[in-house]
């Protein structure tokens, strides 16, 4: 991708928003990185970065990495002001240093205020180790007890899918950390009569 630029020091990628999420992820993976964004399973078919930004599509990895407006550091927007075409570029510096965070006006607003044509996003090194768990409980009350312990434990999964009487949890990072988090989750699950299954 000629329009893709990676800052390996700051762990940022700058790209045109017309790129599909799958293409962007593939290009990043080839360089040893990943975009910490995974759409909900309900979104099928091709998904572009522009659609993710303009519709503020939820991130399955939000617990660990935040939503798309947290991952997106700055944007370039083509907008119309008093019938004149202008380009607005938000700054890639902390919000506290620049006043209001103008990018949040555009992210999630559709094309009402302008078209997001380029974005700079945070990336992460490809995780060296991943592990997925499925937990099933006989009753909802048992699952609620698990969640109370889980959210208070400090474990930060990269992805979590919540279903009526079950959870799918993905852990990633150094093998030792993932193994420790897996043991903690399994202990919480057994304490609430949950059945834990490791998935490949």
C-alpha positions as CSV (number, residue, x, y, z in Angstrom):
1,X,0.0,0.0,0.0
2,X,1.6,3.2,-1.2
3,X,-0.7,5.3,1.0
4,X,0.3,3.6,4.2
5,X,3.1,5.1,6.5
6,X,4.2,3.5,9.7
7,X,6.0,5.3,12.5
8,X,7.8,2.5,14.3
9,X,9.0,4.7,17.1
10,X,5.6,6.1,18.1
11,X,3.7,3.0,16.9
12,X,1.4,4.9,14.6
13,X,0.1,4.2,11.1
14,X,-1.2,6.9,8.7
15,X,-3.4,5.8,5.9
16,X,-6.2,6.8,3.5
17,X,-9.6,5.9,4.9
18,X,-10.8,4.1,1.8
19,X,-8.7,1.1,2.7
20,X,-10.6,-2.0,3.9
21,X,-10.0,-3.2,7.5
22,X,-8.8,-6.6,6.3
23,X,-6.3,-5.1,3.8
24,X,-4.9,-2.7,6.5
25,X,-4.6,-5.5,9.0
26,X,-2.8,-7.7,6.5
27,X,-0.3,-5.0,5.6
28,X,0.4,-4.3,9.3
29,X,0.8,-8.0,10.1
30,X,3.4,-8.3,7.3
31,X,5.4,-5.7,9.2
32,X,4.9,-7.3,12.6
33,X,2.1,-5.0,13.8
34,X,-1.6,-5.1,14.3
35,X,-4.5,-2.5,14.6
36,X,-6.1,-3.0,18.0
37,X,-9.6,-2.9,16.6
38,X,-12.0,-5.8,16.0
39,X,-15.6,-5.1,14.8
40,X,-18.6,-6.8,16.4
41,X,-19.5,-10.2,14.7
42,X,-22.7,-8.6,13.5
43,X,-20.8,-6.6,10.9
44,X,-20.4,-8.8,7.8
45,X,-18.7,-8.3,4.5
46,X,-16.0,-5.7,3.6
47,X,-15.5,-2.9,6.2
48,X,-13.5,0.2,5.4
49,X,-11.7,2.4,7.8
50,X,-13.9,5.3,6.7
51,X,-17.1,3.4,7.7
52,X,-15.6,2.5,11.1
53,X,-14.8,6.1,11.8
54,X,-17.9,7.8,10.4
55,X,-20.2,5.3,12.1
56,X,-18.1,4.9,15.2
57,X,-18.4,1.1,15.0
58,X,-17.8,-0.5,18.4
59,X,-14.5,-2.3,19.1
60,X,-14.5,-5.8,20.6
61,X,-11.1,-5.0,22.1
62,X,-12.3,-1.8,23.8
63,X,-11.7,-3.1,27.3
64,X,-8.0,-3.1,26.6
65,X,-7.5,-0.7,23.8
66,X,-10.4,1.7,23.8
67,X,-12.9,2.6,21.1
68,X,-12.0,3.8,17.6
69,X,-11.9,7.5,18.7
70,X,-9.3,6.5,21.3
71,X,-7.2,4.5,18.8
72,X,-7.4,7.3,16.2
73,X,-5.0,10.0,17.0
74,X,-5.7,12.5,14.3
75,X,-7.7,12.8,11.1
76,X,-7.8,14.8,7.8
77,X,-11.2,16.0,6.8
78,X,-12.5,17.5,3.6
79,X,-15.4,19.8,4.6
80,X,-17.5,22.6,3.3
81,X,-17.6,25.9,5.1
82,X,-19.8,28.7,3.6
83,X,-19.8,26.7,0.2
84,X,-16.0,26.7,0.0
85,X,-14.1,23.4,0.1
86,X,-11.5,23.3,2.9
87,X,-9.3,20.6,4.4
88,X,-9.0,20.3,8.2
89,X,-6.3,18.3,9.9
90,X,-6.4,17.7,13.6
91,X,-3.2,17.6,15.5
92,X,-1.5,14.5,16.8
93,X,-0.8,15.8,20.2
94,X,-2.5,15.3,23.6
95,X,-5.9,16.9,23.8
96,X,-4.9,18.8,27.0
97,X,-2.3,20.7,24.9
98,X,-4.7,21.8,22.2
99,X,-8.0,22.5,23.8
100,X,-11.2,20.7,22.6
101,X,-10.7,17.3,20.8
102,X,-12.1,18.3,17.4
103,X,-11.7,14.8,15.9
104,X,-14.5,13.6,18.1
105,X,-16.9,16.0,16.3
106,X,-16.3,14.1,13.1
107,X,-15.9,10.5,14.3
108,X,-19.4,9.0,14.5
109,X,-21.1,11.9,12.7
110,X,-21.4,10.2,9.3
111,X,-20.6,12.8,6.6
112,X,-22.6,15.6,8.1
113,X,-19.6,17.8,8.9
114,X,-17.2,16.5,6.2
115,X,-15.5,13.5,4.8
116,X,-12.7,11.8,6.7
117,X,-10.1,11.1,4.0
118,X,-7.0,10.2,6.1
119,X,-6.4,9.0,9.6
120,X,-3.5,8.3,12.0
121,X,-4.1,5.4,14.3
122,X,-2.3,3.7,17.1
123,X,-0.9,0.2,16.4
124,X,0.5,-2.5,18.6
125,X,3.2,-5.1,17.9
126,X,1.7,-8.4,16.8
127,X,1.1,-10.4,20.1
128,X,3.6,-13.2,20.7
129,X,1.0,-15.4,22.3
130,X,-2.8,-15.7,22.2
131,X,-5.3,-17.9,24.0
132,X,-9.1,-18.1,23.8
133,X,-11.5,-19.3,26.4
134,X,-15.2,-20.2,26.4
135,X,-17.0,-20.2,29.7
136,X,-20.6,-21.6,30.2
137,X,-22.7,-21.3,33.3
138,X,-25.9,-23.2,34.2
139,X,-27.6,-20.0,35.4
140,X,-27.3,-16.2,34.7
141,X,-26.8,-15.4,38.4
142,X,-23.6,-17.5,38.4
143,X,-22.3,-15.6,35.4
144,X,-23.0,-12.3,37.1
145,X,-21.0,-13.4,40.2
146,X,-18.1,-14.3,37.8
147,X,-18.2,-10.9,36.1
148,X,-18.1,-9.1,39.4
149,X,-14.8,-10.9,40.3
150,X,-13.5,-10.6,36.7
151,X,-13.9,-6.9,36.3
152,X,-12.4,-6.2,39.7
153,X,-9.3,-8.4,39.0
154,X,-7.5,-6.1,36.6
155,X,-7.4,-8.7,33.8
156,X,-7.7,-6.9,30.5
157,X,-8.7,-9.2,27.6
158,X,-8.1,-8.2,24.0
159,X,-11.6,-9.3,23.1
160,X,-14.7,-10.4,24.9
161,X,-18.0,-11.7,23.4
162,X,-20.9,-11.7,25.9
163,X,-23.7,-14.2,25.3
164,X,-26.7,-15.0,27.6
165,X,-25.1,-17.8,29.6
166,X,-21.6,-17.8,28.2
167,X,-18.5,-15.7,27.5
168,X,-15.8,-15.9,24.9
169,X,-12.6,-14.3,26.1
170,X,-9.4,-13.7,24.1
171,X,-6.1,-13.1,25.9
172,X,-2.9,-11.9,24.2
173,X,0.6,-10.8,25.1
174,X,3.7,-12.5,26.6
175,X,3.1,-16.2,27.3
176,X,3.7,-15.8,31.0
177,X,1.1,-13.0,31.3
178,X,-1.4,-14.8,29.2
179,X,-0.9,-18.0,31.3
180,X,-1.4,-16.0,34.5
181,X,-4.6,-14.4,33.3
182,X,-5.9,-17.7,32.1
183,X,-5.4,-19.3,35.5
184,X,-7.1,-16.4,37.2
185,X,-10.1,-16.5,34.9
186,X,-10.4,-20.3,35.3
187,X,-10.3,-19.9,39.1
188,X,-13.1,-17.3,39.0
189,X,-15.1,-19.5,36.7
190,X,-14.8,-22.6,38.8
191,X,-15.8,-20.6,41.9
192,X,-19.1,-19.7,40.1
193,X,-19.8,-23.2,38.7
194,X,-18.7,-22.2,35.2
195,X,-17.3,-24.7,32.7
196,X,-14.1,-23.5,31.0
197,X,-13.0,-24.7,27.6
198,X,-9.8,-23.7,25.8
199,X,-10.3,-22.9,22.1
200,X,-7.7,-22.9,19.4
